[in-house]
Amino acid sequence: MMGLGCAGAVPSLQRAADFTQAHPGLVSLMLAVEMCSACYYFDDTLETVVGNAICSDGAAAVLLTGSPVVRHPYPAIVDFESCLDPDHLHTVGFDHQEGKLRIILGTAVRDLAAPLIQGALAPLLERHGLSRADIRFWVAHPGGRRVIDNVQTALGLTDAQLRFSRAVLRHHGNMSSPTVLFVLDEVVRAGDPRSGDWGVLIALGPGMAAELALLQW
């Protein structure tokens, strides 16, 4: 499966997880590939300047299996939840101008992200009897510095809890759908996850949408 848009990784993960669950003993491979450089557009708007500055190319792959022995030290995918706000359909995405693609990255994204995440997070945690305090790892898509800042404030997270998201943004930029998988890889490599730890993977994208996955090590 190919990811499309920043939130595309989570729906793709869900389809791959569905396949693995429906076919015990088999594995599934999910690919998220984005070439944001194909949308490198030139005009005199701040939106384009910011989009060109923070967006980059990237690719990530996830292999899903039903075997816990093979899975370690990666987490299990426990559940999914989405929150959509179609009133802001044109806030994030792409536009065609002069025969070229142009990234649309509205300033409203930084204010809309947190409410959308909260709209998906509440039912996701409630279904499993969890609270925010039970979540050790917040695997958040870094849509931009101000997006992360607003999400941190709204969810009451610490700098340490979002350090992996900020590190990926700093070193790789916003690669659209693969970005959150880069954050997950940073958590696995440097976060010292332990058996029983909970995590929430958060992706944002066109729709406008927040797509979440509940993880457990």
SETIRO-980913 format. One line per 5 residues: number of its first residue (from 0); their letters; for each residue z, y, x of C-alpha. Coordinates in nm, 4 decimals, padded with zeros to 6 digits. Each point is the difference from the previous one (the first is absolute). Last residue first. Layout:
BEGIN
NUM = A = Z:Y:X; ...
***
This chain:
BEGIN
216 = WQLLA = 02.3645:-00.3082:00.4916; -00.0502:00.1474:-00.3424; -00.2738:00.2307:-00.1260; -00.0536:00.1927:-00.3245; -00.3516:00.1423:-00.0250
211 = LEAAM = -00.0823:00.3473:-00.1274; -00.3176:00.1799:-00.1106; 00.0190:00.3731:-00.0758; -00.3094:00.1364:-00.1673; -00.2031:00.3115:-00.0698
206 = GPGLA = -00.2320:-00.1699:-00.0814; -00.0805:00.0352:00.3645; 00.2638:-00.1047:00.2501; 00.3561:-00.0661:00.0976; 00.1494:-00.3137:00.1561
201 = ILVGW = 00.3646:-00.1060:00.0160; 00.1365:-00.3248:00.1456; 00.3609:-00.0528:-00.1023; 00.2286:-00.2063:00.2211; 00.2913:-00.2368:-00.0418
196 = DGSRP = 00.1834:-00.1749:00.2821; 00.1077:-00.3596:-00.0718; -00.0886:-00.1382:00.3428; -00.0039:00.2779:00.2535; -00.2467:00.2759:00.0835
191 = DGARV = 00.0332:00.1420:00.3539; -00.1899:00.3217:-00.0775; -00.2235:00.0030:00.3072; -00.2723:-00.2617:-00.0432; 00.0410:-00.0841:-00.3692
186 = VEDLV = 00.0525:00.3627:-00.0999; -00.2953:00.1125:00.2124; -00.2195:-00.2655:-00.1655; 00.1068:00.1256:-00.3419; -00.0988:00.3536:00.1009
181 = FLVTP = -00.3424:-00.1235:00.1147; -00.0299:-00.1704:-00.3391; 00.0736:00.3358:-00.1655; -00.2881:00.1545:00.1919; -00.2659:-00.2601:-00.0853
176 = SSMNG = -00.0764:00.1675:-00.3385; -00.0741:00.3550:00.1223; -00.0036:00.0316:00.3786; 00.2390:00.2961:-00.0006; 00.0658:00.0802:00.3645
171 = HHRLV = 00.0334:-00.2606:00.2748; 00.2742:00.1109:00.2410; 00.1834:00.2696:-00.1972; -00.0630:-00.1503:-00.3430; 00.1101:-00.3427:00.1248
166 = ARSFR = 00.3160:00.1443:00.1555; 00.0833:00.1952:-00.3162; -00.0204:-00.3127:-00.2117; 00.2140:-00.1951:00.2457; 00.2631:00.2731:00.0146
161 = LQADT = 00.0397:00.0077:-00.3771; 00.3358:-00.1788:-00.0220; 00.1248:00.1677:00.3172; -00.0674:00.3485:-00.1377; 00.2195:-00.0886:-00.2968
156 = LGLAT = -00.1030:-00.0655:-00.3584; 00.1262:00.1806:-00.3108; -00.2925:-00.1142:-00.2143; -00.1136:00.3507:-00.0927; 00.0722:00.1500:00.3429
151 = QVNDI = -00.1762:-00.2733:00.1956; -00.2949:00.0039:-00.2387; -00.0335:00.3750:00.0465; 00.0100:-00.0231:00.3799; -00.2448:-00.2912:00.0051
146 = VRRGG = -00.2510:00.1928:-00.2102; 00.0564:00.3047:00.2185; -00.0911:-00.1914:00.3152; -00.3049:-00.1696:-00.1483; -00.0943:-00.3049:-00.2048
141 = PHAVW = 00.2439:-00.2101:00.1995; -00.0014:-00.3248:-00.2026; 00.3605:-00.1093:-00.0330; 00.1575:-00.3234:00.1225; 00.3563:00.0833:-00.1028
136 = FRIDA = 00.2143:-00.2636:00.1689; 00.3669:-00.0681:-00.0764; -00.0157:00.0010:-00.3788; 00.3325:-00.0908:-00.1631; 00.1050:00.3680:-00.0195
131 = RSLGH = -00.3017:00.0685:-00.2176; 00.1467:-00.2328:-00.2619; -00.0848:-00.3610:-00.0786; 00.0381:-00.2207:-00.3062; -00.3447:-00.1521:00.0456
126 = RELLP = -00.1739:00.1459:-00.3039; 00.1886:00.3278:00.0531; -00.1450:00.0453:00.3484; -00.3598:-00.0128:-00.1202; 00.0738:00.1968:-00.3171
121 = ALAGQ = 00.1436:00.2950:00.2000; -00.2477:-00.0097:00.2889; -00.3199:00.0530:-00.1989; 00.0953:00.3310:-00.1613; 00.1912:00.1035:00.3118
116 = ILPAA = -00.3163:-00.0417:00.2049; -00.1960:00.2097:-00.2479; 00.2671:00.2719:00.0007; 00.0006:00.0055:00.3853; -00.3773:00.0178:00.0471
111 = LDRVA = -00.0740:00.2825:-00.2426; 00.1384:00.2858:00.2097; -00.1741:-00.0876:00.3288; -00.3155:-00.0968:-00.1885; -00.0259:00.3445:-00.1635
106 = TGLII = -00.1533:00.1320:00.3237; -00.3190:-00.1821:-00.0923; -00.1579:-00.2495:00.2382; -00.3644:-00.0415:-00.0956; -00.1986:-00.1479:00.2890
101 = RLKGE = -00.3669:00.0973:00.0102; -00.2888:-00.2453:-00.0131; -00.3435:00.1326:00.0830; -00.3256:00.0569:-00.1893; 00.0586:00.3740:-00.0223
96 = QHDFG = 00.3388:-00.0620:-00.1596; 00.1282:-00.3280:-00.1374; 00.3753:-00.0089:-00.0618; 00.2681:-00.2442:00.1085; 00.3528:-00.0843:-00.1054
91 = VTHLH = 00.3305:00.1690:-00.0689; 00.0837:00.2677:-00.2577; -00.2930:-00.0914:-00.2251; 00.1847:-00.2556:-00.2143; 00.2991:00.2291:-00.0463
86 = DPDLC = 00.0343:-00.0466:-00.3770; -00.0557:-00.3693:00.0701; 00.3652:-00.0379:00.1117; 00.0531:-00.3616:00.0997; 00.3167:-00.1904:00.0932
81 = SEFDV = -00.0250:-00.3509:00.1385; 00.2412:-00.2877:00.0656; -00.0086:-00.3168:00.2089; 00.2317:-00.2951:00.0680; 00.1499:-00.2314:00.2622
76 = IAPYP = -00.2318:00.0158:00.3001; 00.1704:-00.2002:00.2732; 00.0701:00.1735:00.3271; -00.1423:-00.0479:00.3493; 00.2148:-00.1493:00.2749
71 = HRVVP = -00.0555:-00.2757:-00.1143; -00.2893:-00.0970:-00.2319; -00.1029:-00.3293:00.1608; 00.3377:-00.1572:-00.0707; 00.0173:00.1582:-00.3470
66 = SGTLL = -00.3241:-00.1812:-00.1009; -00.1745:00.1484:-00.3038; -00.2515:00.1811:00.2145; -00.1487:00.3473:00.0132; -00.2003:00.1312:00.2961
61 = VAAAG = -00.0149:00.3789:00.0123; -00.2740:00.2010:00.1703; -00.0190:00.3630:00.1078; -00.2798:00.2445:00.0745; -00.0048:00.3671:00.0873
56 = DSCIA = -00.2048:00.3175:00.0140; 00.1653:00.3417:-00.0056; 00.1285:00.2678:-00.2357; 00.2473:00.2655:00.1201; -00.2198:00.2794:00.1350
51 = NGVVT = -00.3132:-00.0522:-00.2102; 00.2050:00.0031:-00.3192; 00.1960:00.3066:00.1102; -00.3146:00.1979:00.0836; -00.1689:-00.1172:-00.3203
46 = ELTDD = 00.2893:00.1141:-00.2177; 00.0233:00.3277:00.1905; -00.3517:00.0883:-00.1130; -00.2669:00.1448:00.2349; -00.2453:-00.2899:-00.0072
41 = FYYCA = -00.0862:-00.2993:00.2175; 00.0230:-00.3623:-00.1106; 00.1246:-00.3107:00.1787; -00.0310:-00.2508:-00.2842; -00.1432:-00.2848:00.2104
36 = SCMEV = 00.2925:00.0692:00.2362; 00.2253:-00.1394:-00.2724; -00.1206:-00.3494:00.0818; 00.2431:-00.2278:-00.1860; 00.0621:-00.3738:00.0256
31 = ALMLS = 00.2755:-00.1913:-00.1794; -00.0391:-00.3760:00.0322; 00.1946:-00.2670:-00.1887; -00.0059:-00.3626:00.1133; 00.1226:-00.2791:-00.2254
26 = VLGPH = 00.1701:-00.3268:00.0848; -00.0077:-00.3381:-00.1738; 00.2839:-00.2480:-00.0406; 00.0794:00.1040:-00.3539; -00.3005:00.1556:-00.1807
21 = AQTFD = 00.1231:00.2237:-00.2833; 00.2632:00.1649:00.2175; -00.2472:00.0607:00.2812; -00.2563:00.1463:-00.2392; 00.2539:00.2283:-00.1671
16 = AARQL = 00.1176:00.1197:00.3428; -00.3584:00.0892:00.0944; -00.0442:00.1912:-00.3276; 00.3301:00.1811:00.0550; -00.0829:00.0831:00.3600
11 = SPVAG = -00.3267:00.1573:-00.1171; 00.1922:00.2013:-00.2591; 00.2326:00.1125:00.2830; -00.2619:00.0862:00.2622; -00.2048:00.2200:-00.2329
6 = ACGLG = 00.2620:00.2740:-00.0266; -00.1600:00.2176:00.2673; -00.3485:-00.0441:-00.1397; -00.2141:-00.3110:00.0051; 00.1390:-00.3159:00.1640
1 = MM = -00.2450:-00.2838:00.0492; 00.0730:-00.3504:-00.1173
***
